[in-house]
């Protein structure tokens, strides 16, 4: 009996490292001091060019969206999802990404699948100006079924201390601006899959007229990065707070940035809910409250700013490439949490 017979193929692992080395190296920024394969990744913080820097770190996964990758055989978008989700999580505090680490665990390592995942990671890292500094690939026979895996991402960014955005400056009367999502992003897939595959009896190749595409394509739409459109706005100092709308929707995520004694009023008619959410709700007969606590409903990021600055922020977003952002509510001093009301 040897290690390969026990289920771990060291040669396959080495092949993956060989094939992904050039992809990872293509993301390196001037701050990177190490090579892929080192025991630890090295990064020069001063290369970020930020005075009095504060490090901002986050970790996340993509949840049961992985099941869509298993069913379709498309794995590249998973890497994009992972990076962009983590980038957004630190962006809301004003941080720019410095480097990213990934963790891939599987029962039997398939080099072609691993390379697809890392190709997505490296593409998203390059687009976000973030170095793919290292990672771990773990082959764990007996823990995962053949063809299945799990991934997690870890990001570190930095922001100047006097540019840190934490929501503490938010006051009643401030405007709330919603920025469109690109779809489900990485949340709500347990409910979506139950409705689509179990209740409706569809498969990933089923074409849905209302969506204009197949179920698989609609549900695999990558998680959007908001860095390209938010970074140009940061120097203005107009943004008081930002919320990344992930699991829990607007209902649970927006209160995370609201100071004690403030609440939010959201007008659900202020934006056009994308067809994918309307179709899921109608097909599964899902109540409004459950939809709003499960999905982003077409709003992936919310910006809080002074009411008098809202038009300027909207104009700056349009100039940065996002013309569809809109006022979706305001901050109040009444009650707590989020209330969905007409204007």
N, C-alpha and C positions, 0 to 999 in steps of 0.2 A: 504494500500500500504506500502511495506517495501523495504529496499535497494536491497534485492535479486530480488524482483519483478520488480524493476527498472533496473535490469541488472547487478548488482554487487554482486558477491558471496564471501563474506568475508571468509567463511569456506573453499572455494576452494583455496583462497589465502594463508590461514594458512596451508593448506595441502601441497601446493607447497613448502613453506618455510621449513616445517618439512622434506619433502623428499629430498630437495637439501642441507640441512645443513651439512650432512656428506660429500657430494661431495665437497662442498666449503672448509670445514675444512681440507680435504685431500690435498689441495693446499697450506696450510699455511706454511710460512717460519719463521725463527727465529725473523724476524722483526715485525710480526703481534702481536698486543696487545689486540685486541678486538674479540668478537664472532659475528657470523652471527646473525642479528636481532638488533644490536645496531643502534642508530640513525646515527652514523658516524663510519667509519672504522679507526682504529688506527694503525700506523706503525712507528717503530723506524728507523730513517734514518741511524743511526750509525751501525745498523745491516748489512747494505750493504757492510761495510768494504771498503768504497771508501773515500780517502782523498780529501779534498776540493771539495766536490761533487756539480755538477750542475744537477738540476732536469730537465728532459725532458718529456713533456706530449703530448698526442695526443688523438684525438677522431675520430671515423669513424663508418660506417655501412657497410652493404653488398649489398646495392642497390636492384635492381630487381631480383637478384639471389634468393631472397626469394620466388619468384613465382615458381621456380623449387621445392622448399621444399613443398609448398602448393600442387603442382600437384602430387608429388611422395609420400608425407607423410613421407619423411625422413627429420628430423629436427636436428639431431645431428651434421651434418657437418657444419651447419650454425654457431654454437658456435665455432667450430674450425676455420672457416674462419675469424670470428670477432676478435679472439685473435691474430691469426697469422698476420693478416693485420696490427693491431695496433703495434705488436711487431716489425715488419719490419720498420714501420714508425719512430720509435725512434732509432732503430738499426743503421740506416744510419748516425746518428750523434754520433755513438759510445756508445750509452747507453744500459745498461742491464736493463731488466724490473724488477720492484719492486712489483707493485700491479696493479690489474685490477678491474674495476667496469663495470657492465652491466645495460642496461635499456631495458625492454621488455614491449611493449604496445600492447594490444589486445582488441577486442570488447567483447569477452566472454572467460574467462580464462579456458583453458583446461589443467589440471594438467599433464597429460601424455605428452603433447607437450612441456610444459614448462620444464619438467624434462629432456626430450631429449635435448633441447637447452642447459640447464645448464650442462648436462653430457658432451657435446662437449666443453663448456667453460672450465670446470674443467680439462678435459683431456689435452687440449692445454695449460692451465696455468701450470699444473704439468710438461709437457714436456719442457716448456720454463723457468721453475724455477720462476714462477710468482704467487703471491698469489691472489686468487679470494677474494678480501677483502669485497665486498658487491655489492649491486645493488638495482634495483627497478623494481617491477612488477606492471604495471598499467592496471586495467580493465576499459575500456572506451566504454561502450555500445553506439552504434550509430556512432562511429568514424571509426570502422573497420568492414568489412563484416565477417560473421561467418567463422571460419577457417583461418583467416588472422591475421597477427601481424607485428610489426616492431621491430627491435632491433638496439641498438647502443652500442658501447664499448668505454671505457675511460681508458687509460693506463698512468701510471707514472713510469719513470725509472730514472736512474742516471748514470753520467759519471764523472770521474775526470776532473777538468777544463783543465789540460794540456793534456788530451787525447781526448778532444772534436774534432769531425770531422765535418768541415763545408764547405769544398771545397775551402777555401780561398788560399790554397797552390797549387791548380791546375794551371799548366802552359802549353803553347803550346808545343806539342811534347809528352805529357803524353799519356799513353796507356789507352784504355777503354776495360775492361773485362766484358763480359756478362755471367751471371749465369742463367741457365735454370729455367723456371717456371714449375708449375705442371699442367698448363692448363690456363683457362681464369682467374683464381684467383677470383676476385670479381668485375670485370669491363667489360663493353661491353654487358651486358645481355639484355638491351633493344633492341639493334640491333640483337643480336643472337636469341632472342626469336621471333622477327618479321620474321626473315628469316626461322627459323626452323619450327615454328608452323603455321604461317600465309602463308608464301610463299610456303614452301615445303609441308605443310599439315601433318607434322609428329606429333606424341605425345611422351610423355616421355618414353614409352615402345617400341618405334620403334627401331629396331636394324639396325645400319649403318655399313656395311661391312668395309668401310675405317677406321672407328674408332675402330672396333673390340669390340664394346659394344653398349649399348642402348644410346639414346639421353640423357635420364635422368642421367645415370651414368657419361657420358662424361662431361656434363655441371655442375654436382654437385661435381666434383673432388675438394677437399679442397685446399684452398689457402696455399701455402707453407710458413713455417717459415725459414728464413735464419740464425737465431741465432746460431744453432749448428755448421754451417760451417764457420761463420764469427767470432764468439767469439775467436777461437784459433788464428786468424790472427791479432787481434787488438793490442796485446802487441808489435808486430814488428814495428809499426809505419809506415808501408809501404803504408797504404791506405790513400790517400789524400781526397777522397770524395766518396760517394755512393748515388745512386739514386734508390728509390723503384719505379718500373715501374707499375703504377696503371692507373687510368682513365686519358686519354690523351696519353697513350703509351710512347714510347721512345721520340717521337717528342716533347711532352710538359713537360715531367718529367725530362729528362736529363739537359735541360737548367737551371733548378732550382738550380743546384749545381755549375754551371760554372761561374767563376768570369767575371766581365765586360771586354769586349774586347777579350773574347775567344769564340770558337764555337766547334762543334763536327762534325766529318765526320764518318759516320757509313756505314759499308759494309754489306748490307742485305744478301749477300751470305756467310757470315762468320759462320752462324749457320743453322742448319736444322729446318725449321719452322714445328712445330708439325702438324699432320694430321687434328686436329680439326679446326685449323685456315684456312688451305687450303680448307677444305670442306665447311666451312662457307662462305669463299670468293667466291668459285666457285658456290655454290648454290645460293647465293644472288647477284652475279655479282658485288661485292663491289670493288671499285677502290683501288689501293695500298695505296694512301695517307689516305683514310678513314680507312682502316684496321689499319694502323700504328698509327693513332690518337685515335683509339677506343680500340684496344687490345694490350696486351704485346707482341704478336707474338712469344711467346716462351722464351722471356728474361724477368725475373721478377726482376732482380737486376743488376745494372751496377756499377762496381768499377773503380775508376780512380786512377792510380798510375804512378810513373815514368816509362818511357819505359824500363830502365835497370832493374827495379824491377819486370816487368811483369811475367817473367818466374818463379821467386821465388813465386809470389802470386799464379800463376796457380798450382805450385807444392804443396803449402800449402793448397790450396783448395782441391786438389786431396787427400792429406793426411787426410783432415778433412772429406772426404766422398763425394766430388763433383768432379768427374773426367771429367765432360763434359763442364766445363766452358771454354771460349775461348776468344781470342782477337777479338773484333768486330769493332774496330775503334780507332780513336785517337783524341786528342784535338788539335785545330788549333788556330791561331790568326787572322783568316780571316773570316769576316762577323759575323753573330750571329746565334743562334739556332742550329738546326740539319740538316745536309745534308746527303742524302743517296746516296753513290757513290761506285763504284768499287774500289778496292785497287790500 
